Amino acid sequence: LAADYSREHRGLSVLVMKGEKIIFEDYQNGHKADEPWMLASGTKSFSGVMLAAAIEDKFIKSFDEKVSDTITEWKTDTRRSQITIRQLLSLTSGIDGGQIGRVPTYAEAVNKSLEADPGTRFEYGPVPFQIFGELMTRKLKPGNEDVMSYLKRRILDQIGLKVSSWRIENGQPLLPQGAALTAREWVKFGLFLKNGGKWNGKQIVKKSLLDELVIGSKANPAYGITFWLNRKGTDPRGRTMGVGAVDEIGRNGIADGHPDLFMAAGAANQRLYIIPSLDMVVVRQGRLDKWEDTEFMRRLLLGTTK
């Protein structure tokens, strides 16, 4: 039922993993298993895991370290100097999120305007991820490592995840978007997260650090640190807010029940759903069309269209 819904809405793949095994795999509308597809904003969630790893590796003291400890030119701005890395990647820093699809360089992102007090407003957009790219670039420079080599060494290579392509602009990987993966590769990332940071019995990143990524903010309980959560999302004024998936989750959440469900999500309804309580990971890829996460998950988990 879920695969039918995906296919009818320009779907390309539906892959379901239960435990450690793929139990369902369907490629649709001419798409093939070995054909990579863009994750769009599904790429964002790699930054959250990179943050957790950097804390474990002591490049960063904690989620609540001030961004200005590294981007020191912010120290002279009263409000900007108080922004934490948690606020930056939970999209509640108050900095202008920028236009989706128009991504500034790391250096340009650092200079974007502050539009609200830190922690008071959720604003979805690419800018905070590029600021994080600049922060990580500065953290890694003494060791002669860059953002992509660190991500590969610390996470991707550890779980055998092969990225088909990742857009590089001005020598910098685009962190809010830009990765393209096959469904079989993307599900590895979900499996790693579902298993609390373990891969083949080895702890790659501490579970306690990854758990922080799925805690919502006061400004938007439906978004953690780079992941969407199965909660209704509101801004401080009590309104649902945002664009696309943001508004839909604000109204309905991701699915009925399963409060531990979280997901990486991208434009044109790219989805990586992780449900630890069901020992399940689900990938869905597709082209732009109407999409309701609640309908897809109802069909998948309950076997009903009503």
C-alpha positions in Angstrom: 0.0 0.0 0.0 2.8 2.4 0.9 4.7 1.6 -2.3 1.6 2.1 -4.3 1.1 5.6 -2.8 4.7 6.4 -3.5 4.5 5.2 -7.1 1.3 7.1 -7.8 3.0 10.3 -6.6 6.1 10.1 -8.8 8.0 7.9 -6.5 11.4 6.4 -7.4 12.2 4.0 -4.5 10.7 2.6 -1.3 13.0 0.5 0.8 12.2 -1.0 4.2 14.7 -2.4 6.7 13.6 -4.3 9.7 16.4 -5.2 12.2 19.5 -5.6 10.0 17.7 -6.9 6.9 16.0 -5.3 3.9 12.6 -6.8 3.9 11.0 -4.8 1.1 12.5 -3.0 -1.9 10.6 -1.4 -4.8 12.0 0.7 -7.6 9.4 2.8 -9.5 8.7 4.8 -12.6 11.9 3.6 -14.4 14.3 4.1 -11.5 16.9 1.5 -10.8 18.5 0.2 -7.5 22.0 1.3 -8.5 20.8 4.8 -9.6 21.6 7.6 -7.1 19.2 10.4 -6.4 19.5 13.7 -4.8 18.7 13.9 -1.1 18.1 17.7 -1.3 17.7 18.8 2.3 18.0 15.2 3.5 21.7 16.1 3.3 21.3 18.4 6.3 21.2 15.6 8.8 24.8 14.6 8.2 25.7 17.9 9.9 23.9 16.9 13.0 25.8 13.7 13.3 29.1 15.4 12.4 28.4 17.8 15.3 27.9 14.8 17.7 31.2 13.2 16.5 33.1 16.5 16.9 31.9 16.8 20.5 33.0 13.2 21.2 36.4 14.0 19.6 36.7 17.2 21.7 36.8 19.6 18.8 33.7 21.1 20.3 33.0 21.3 24.1 29.3 20.7 24.0 26.1 21.4 22.0 25.8 24.6 23.9 29.2 26.0 23.1 29.0 29.5 21.7 29.5 29.8 18.0 31.5 33.0 18.7 34.2 30.9 20.5 35.2 29.9 17.0 33.8 32.5 14.8 35.4 35.2 16.9 34.2 38.2 14.8 30.8 37.6 16.4 32.1 38.4 19.9 31.5 42.1 19.5 27.8 41.7 18.7 25.8 41.5 21.9 23.1 39.1 20.6 25.2 37.2 18.0 27.8 36.4 20.6 25.3 34.4 22.6 24.3 32.0 19.8 25.0 28.4 20.6 25.8 25.6 18.2 22.6 23.9 19.3 20.6 26.9 18.3 22.4 27.2 15.0 21.6 23.7 13.9 18.1 23.6 15.4 17.4 26.6 13.2 16.6 28.8 16.2 19.7 31.1 16.2 17.7 34.1 15.0 19.9 34.4 11.9 18.3 34.9 8.5 17.8 31.4 7.1 18.3 32.5 3.5 16.4 31.3 0.4 16.1 27.6 -0.2 18.1 26.8 -3.3 20.3 29.9 -3.1 23.2 28.9 -0.9 25.8 31.3 0.2 29.5 30.4 0.7 30.6 29.6 4.3 32.2 33.1 4.5 29.0 34.9 3.2 26.8 32.9 5.6 28.7 34.1 8.6 27.8 37.7 7.7 24.1 37.1 7.3 21.8 39.4 9.4 20.3 38.5 12.8 16.6 38.9 12.7 15.5 37.6 16.2 16.9 37.0 19.6 18.6 33.6 19.8 16.3 30.8 20.7 13.1 32.6 20.1 12.2 31.8 16.5 12.5 28.9 14.1 13.5 29.7 10.6 14.2 27.0 8.0 16.9 27.7 5.4 20.5 26.9 4.2 22.5 29.6 6.0 22.9 28.0 9.4 24.4 24.9 7.8 26.9 26.9 5.9 27.9 28.8 9.1 28.4 25.4 10.7 30.6 24.6 7.7 32.8 27.6 8.5 32.9 26.7 12.2 34.0 23.1 11.4 36.6 24.4 8.8 38.2 26.5 11.5 38.1 23.7 14.1 39.7 21.2 11.7 42.3 23.5 10.2 45.1 22.9 12.8 44.9 19.2 11.9 45.0 19.9 8.2 41.7 18.2 7.7 38.6 19.7 6.0 34.9 19.2 6.5 34.4 16.5 3.9 37.4 14.4 4.8 36.4 14.5 8.5 32.8 13.5 7.7 34.1 10.6 5.6 36.8 9.5 8.0 34.6 9.8 11.1 31.2 8.6 9.9 30.7 7.6 6.3 33.7 5.3 5.9 33.0 3.7 9.3 29.6 2.5 8.1 30.6 1.8 4.5 28.4 4.5 3.1 29.3 5.5 -0.5 28.2 8.9 -1.5 27.6 8.9 -5.3 28.1 12.7 -5.5 28.1 15.8 -3.3 28.0 19.2 -4.7 31.1 21.3 -4.0 31.1 25.0 -4.5 34.1 27.3 -3.9 35.9 24.2 -2.7 33.3 23.7 0.0 30.7 20.9 0.3 27.2 22.2 0.4 26.0 21.1 3.9 22.3 22.1 3.5 21.9 20.1 0.3 24.0 18.5 -2.4 24.4 14.8 -1.6 23.1 12.1 -4.0 22.8 8.5 -2.8 21.1 5.2 -3.8 18.4 4.0 -1.4 20.6 1.1 -0.3 23.3 3.6 0.8 21.0 6.1 2.5 19.4 3.3 4.6 22.9 2.6 6.1 22.8 6.0 7.7 19.4 5.3 9.1 20.5 1.9 10.4 23.5 3.6 12.2 21.1 6.1 13.8 18.4 3.5 14.7 21.1 1.4 16.4 22.2 4.3 18.5 25.5 5.0 16.8 26.6 1.4 16.5 27.8 -0.4 13.4 28.7 -4.1 13.4 28.8 -4.0 17.2 31.3 -1.0 17.3 30.2 2.3 18.8 31.0 4.9 16.2 29.4 7.9 18.0 28.1 7.9 21.6 24.3 7.2 21.8 23.9 9.9 24.4 25.2 12.5 21.9 23.0 11.3 19.1 20.0 11.4 21.4 20.4 15.1 21.7 19.7 15.4 17.9 16.1 14.3 18.5 15.1 16.8 21.2 12.9 19.6 19.9 13.3 23.2 20.7 10.8 25.5 22.4 10.5 27.5 19.2 9.7 24.4 17.2 9.1 21.1 19.0 8.9 19.3 15.6 12.5 19.9 14.8 15.6 18.7 16.7 19.1 19.2 15.5 18.9 18.6 11.8 16.1 16.0 12.1 12.3 16.3 11.9 10.4 14.8 14.9 7.0 13.2 15.1 5.4 16.2 17.0 3.3 19.1 16.1 5.5 22.2 15.5 4.7 25.7 16.6 6.6 29.0 16.8 6.5 31.1 20.1 3.3 32.8 18.9 1.4 29.5 18.7 1.3 29.3 14.9 2.4 26.5 12.7 5.0 27.9 10.5 7.5 27.3 7.7 7.3 25.9 4.2 6.4 22.6 2.7 7.2 19.8 5.1 7.4 22.3 7.9 3.8 23.3 7.6 2.6 19.7 7.1 4.4 18.5 10.2 3.1 21.5 12.1 -0.4 20.4 11.4 -0.2 16.6 11.6 3.2 15.4 12.8 4.8 12.7 10.7 2.6 9.7 11.6 0.0 8.6 14.1 1.6 7.2 17.2 5.3 6.2 17.4 6.6 9.3 19.2 10.2 8.1 18.7 9.9 8.4 14.9 12.2 10.9 13.4 13.3 11.6 9.8 15.7 13.4 7.5 13.7 15.1 4.8 14.4 16.8 1.5 12.6 18.6 -1.3 10.4 16.6 -3.7 9.7 14.3 -0.7 13.0 12.6 -0.2 12.6 10.7 3.2 14.6 8.7 5.6 12.3 7.6 8.4 13.8 6.0 11.5 11.6 4.2 14.1 13.7 2.7 16.9 10.7 1.2 18.7 9.8 -0.8 15.6 13.5 -1.6 14.8 12.8 -0.1 11.4 14.3 2.2 8.8 12.5 3.4 5.7 13.8 5.2 2.6 11.5 6.9 0.1 12.8 8.8 -2.9 10.8 10.6 -5.6 10.2 13.5 -7.9 8.2 16.6 -6.9 4.5 15.8 -6.4 1.8 15.9 -3.7 2.9 14.0 -0.5 1.6 13.3 2.9 3.9 11.6 5.4 0.9 10.7 7.5 -0.8 8.8 4.6 2.4 7.0 3.6 3.1 5.9 7.2 -0.5 4.9 7.8 -0.3 2.6 4.8 3.1 1.3 5.8 2.6 0.7 9.5 -1.2 0.0 9.8 -1.9 -1.5 6.3 -4.8 0.8 5.7 -5.7 3.8 3.7 -8.1 5.2 6.3 
